[in-house]
Amino acid sequence: GLNDNYHPVNSHVLPALIRRFHEAKVEGRPTVEAWGTGSPRREFMYADDMADACVYLMNLPDEKFVPLLGQDRNDGLPPLMNIGVGHDLSIRELAETVKDVVGYQGKLEFDRSKPDGTPRKLLDVSLLADMGWKASIPLRDGIEATYRWFLEQPALRTFDTDRGRIAVLVGYDVQFPELARIAFAQGARILFVPFNSDERNDYLRMRYC
């Protein structure tokens, strides 16, 4: 969903794929590579559905909430409730969907030398479904909304502090050298880059250090 982490190394699979396909589209790369075989299956839920499920549960009267979750039969431990969509898809299917949403025209390839991870992760959401709640936002709709948000984010923000102007790269524009030039032209003394990139760090050292 919105406000996810799109770090090129430390993000989860869906935001990582959005960023990877977007940058490949902008730069005209012929291929995008994903790890593994693409066969592992995962369940994905849009963040708004997760929030809606939590509100639904919190608004249940105690006489329905406590017995259904078994708190009175669990030695006083907090109740547990699976929240999910109840179905999954393969990483390959996910990648193809993201590719289509982003509008990338190149080729998707899988690096089979990389690990696949757990073959399948799918929650049993039957208890929540029996209580009358189910997810309402289809996966593709969620990806489309997320990508629209992704495109709307400003690539550069500046802040005036008592130690001078600070620029922060907060968006996902791949034209990094141009953004760096703009930041320093606007009087920034410090440029924060919230992701790891040897190429971009080398550019900063050569140009501005």
C-alpha positions as CSV (number, residue, x, y, z in Angstrom):
1,G,0.0,0.0,0.0
2,L,0.9,3.7,0.3
3,N,4.0,4.8,2.2
4,D,5.7,1.4,1.8
5,N,9.5,1.0,1.8
6,Y,11.0,0.9,-1.7
7,H,14.6,0.5,-0.6
8,P,16.4,-1.4,-3.4
9,V,17.9,-3.9,-0.9
10,N,15.8,-3.9,2.2
11,S,12.2,-3.8,0.9
12,H,9.7,-6.6,0.6
13,V,9.0,-8.3,-2.7
14,L,6.1,-6.2,-3.9
15,P,7.5,-2.7,-3.4
16,A,10.9,-4.0,-4.6
17,L,9.3,-5.2,-7.9
18,I,7.4,-1.9,-8.4
19,R,10.7,0.1,-8.0
20,R,12.6,-2.4,-10.2
21,F,10.1,-2.3,-13.1
22,H,9.7,1.5,-12.8
23,E,13.4,2.2,-13.0
24,A,13.9,-0.3,-15.9
25,K,11.0,1.4,-17.8
26,V,12.5,4.9,-17.3
27,E,16.0,3.8,-18.2
28,G,14.9,1.6,-21.1
29,R,16.5,-1.6,-19.8
30,P,15.7,-4.7,-21.8
31,T,15.3,-7.0,-18.9
32,V,14.3,-7.1,-15.2
33,E,15.6,-9.8,-13.0
34,A,13.9,-11.4,-10.0
35,W,15.4,-13.9,-7.6
36,G,14.6,-17.6,-7.6
37,T,12.3,-19.6,-9.9
38,G,9.2,-17.6,-9.4
39,S,7.3,-20.6,-8.1
40,P,6.9,-19.8,-4.3
41,R,3.4,-18.7,-3.5
42,R,2.6,-15.7,-1.3
43,E,-0.5,-14.0,0.1
44,F,-0.8,-10.2,-0.3
45,M,-3.3,-7.8,1.3
46,Y,-3.7,-4.1,0.7
47,A,-3.0,-2.0,3.8
48,D,-6.5,-0.5,3.9
49,D,-8.1,-3.9,4.2
50,M,-5.8,-4.7,7.1
51,A,-6.8,-1.6,8.9
52,D,-10.5,-2.3,8.1
53,A,-10.2,-5.8,9.6
54,C,-8.6,-4.4,12.8
55,V,-11.4,-1.8,13.2
56,Y,-14.0,-4.4,12.6
57,L,-12.6,-6.6,15.3
58,M,-12.1,-3.8,17.8
59,N,-15.8,-2.8,17.3
60,L,-17.1,-6.2,18.1
61,P,-19.0,-6.4,21.5
62,D,-17.1,-8.4,24.1
63,E,-19.6,-11.2,24.2
64,K,-18.7,-11.9,20.6
65,F,-15.0,-11.0,20.6
66,V,-13.7,-12.9,23.6
67,P,-15.3,-16.3,23.1
68,L,-14.6,-16.5,19.4
69,L,-10.9,-15.8,19.9
70,G,-10.6,-18.2,22.8
71,Q,-9.0,-15.8,25.3
72,D,-11.0,-17.4,28.1
73,R,-9.5,-20.8,27.2
74,N,-5.8,-19.7,26.7
75,D,-4.5,-19.1,30.2
76,G,-5.1,-15.4,29.9
77,L,-2.8,-14.9,26.8
78,P,-3.7,-12.3,24.2
79,P,-6.0,-13.7,21.5
80,L,-4.7,-14.4,18.0
81,M,-6.5,-13.8,14.8
82,N,-5.3,-14.4,11.3
83,I,-6.1,-11.5,8.9
84,G,-5.6,-12.1,5.2
85,V,-7.3,-12.5,1.9
86,G,-7.4,-16.3,2.0
87,H,-5.8,-17.0,-1.4
88,D,-2.3,-16.7,-2.8
89,L,-0.4,-16.5,-6.1
90,S,3.1,-17.3,-7.3
91,I,5.9,-14.8,-7.3
92,R,6.0,-15.1,-11.1
93,E,2.3,-14.2,-11.3
94,L,2.9,-11.2,-9.0
95,A,5.9,-10.0,-11.0
96,E,3.9,-10.3,-14.3
97,T,1.1,-8.3,-12.7
98,V,3.4,-5.5,-11.5
99,K,5.1,-5.5,-14.9
100,D,1.8,-4.9,-16.6
101,V,0.6,-2.2,-14.1
102,V,3.9,-0.3,-14.5
103,G,3.8,-0.6,-18.3
104,Y,7.2,-2.1,-18.6
105,Q,7.7,-3.6,-22.1
106,G,10.9,-5.6,-21.5
107,K,11.5,-9.1,-20.5
108,L,11.1,-10.6,-17.0
109,E,13.9,-13.1,-16.1
110,F,14.5,-15.2,-13.0
111,D,17.9,-15.9,-11.4
112,R,17.6,-19.5,-10.4
113,S,20.9,-19.4,-8.6
114,K,19.2,-17.3,-5.9
115,P,17.1,-18.9,-3.2
116,D,13.3,-19.3,-3.4
117,G,12.6,-19.1,0.3
118,T,9.6,-20.8,1.9
119,P,7.5,-22.6,-0.8
120,R,4.2,-21.2,0.4
121,K,2.8,-18.7,3.0
122,L,-1.0,-18.6,3.2
123,L,-3.1,-17.9,6.3
124,D,-6.2,-19.7,7.4
125,V,-8.7,-16.8,7.6
126,S,-11.8,-19.0,8.1
127,L,-12.4,-17.8,11.6
128,L,-12.5,-14.1,10.5
129,A,-14.6,-15.0,7.5
130,D,-17.1,-16.8,9.7
131,M,-17.4,-13.7,11.8
132,G,-18.5,-11.8,8.6
133,W,-15.4,-10.0,7.4
134,K,-13.4,-10.4,4.2
135,A,-10.9,-8.4,2.2
136,S,-12.5,-6.2,-0.4
137,I,-9.6,-4.7,-2.4
138,P,-8.4,-6.9,-5.3
139,L,-4.6,-7.3,-5.6
140,R,-4.3,-5.5,-9.0
141,D,-6.4,-2.6,-7.7
142,G,-4.1,-2.3,-4.7
143,I,-1.0,-2.4,-6.9
144,E,-2.4,0.2,-9.3
145,A,-3.2,2.6,-6.4
146,T,0.2,2.0,-4.9
147,Y,2.0,2.7,-8.2
148,R,0.0,5.9,-8.6
149,W,1.1,7.0,-5.2
150,F,4.7,6.0,-6.0
151,L,4.7,8.2,-9.1
152,E,3.3,11.2,-7.2
153,Q,6.1,11.3,-4.6
154,P,8.5,14.3,-4.8
155,A,12.0,13.2,-5.4
156,L,13.6,15.9,-3.4
157,R,12.8,17.9,-0.3
158,T,14.8,20.6,1.4
159,F,14.7,21.8,5.0
160,D,16.2,24.9,6.6
161,T,17.8,24.2,9.9
162,D,20.1,26.2,12.3
163,R,23.0,24.3,10.7
164,G,22.0,25.3,7.1
165,R,19.8,23.8,4.4
166,I,19.5,20.1,4.2
167,A,18.3,18.2,1.2
168,V,16.7,14.7,1.4
169,L,16.1,12.4,-1.5
170,V,12.7,10.9,-0.6
171,G,11.3,9.9,-3.9
172,Y,12.2,7.3,-6.5
173,D,13.4,9.4,-9.4
174,V,16.3,7.6,-11.1
175,Q,17.9,10.8,-12.4
176,F,20.1,11.0,-9.4
177,P,22.9,13.3,-10.7
178,E,20.4,15.9,-11.8
179,L,18.7,15.8,-8.4
180,A,22.0,16.2,-6.6
181,R,22.8,19.2,-8.7
182,I,19.4,20.8,-7.9
183,A,19.9,20.2,-4.2
184,F,23.2,22.0,-4.1
185,A,22.0,24.7,-6.4
186,Q,19.3,25.4,-3.9
187,G,21.9,26.0,-1.2
188,A,21.9,22.6,0.5
189,R,25.0,21.9,2.6
190,I,24.1,18.3,3.3
191,L,22.4,15.7,1.1
192,F,20.8,12.7,2.7
193,V,20.3,9.6,0.4
194,P,18.1,7.1,2.3
195,F,19.3,4.0,0.4
196,N,22.5,2.2,-0.4
197,S,24.0,2.7,-3.8
198,D,27.7,2.5,-4.5
199,E,27.2,4.2,-7.9
200,R,25.4,7.2,-6.4
201,N,27.7,7.5,-3.4
202,D,30.7,7.5,-5.7
203,Y,29.0,10.2,-7.8
204,L,28.6,12.4,-4.6
205,R,32.2,11.8,-3.6
206,M,33.5,12.8,-7.0
207,R,31.3,15.8,-7.6
208,Y,30.8,17.3,-4.2
209,C,33.5,16.2,-1.8
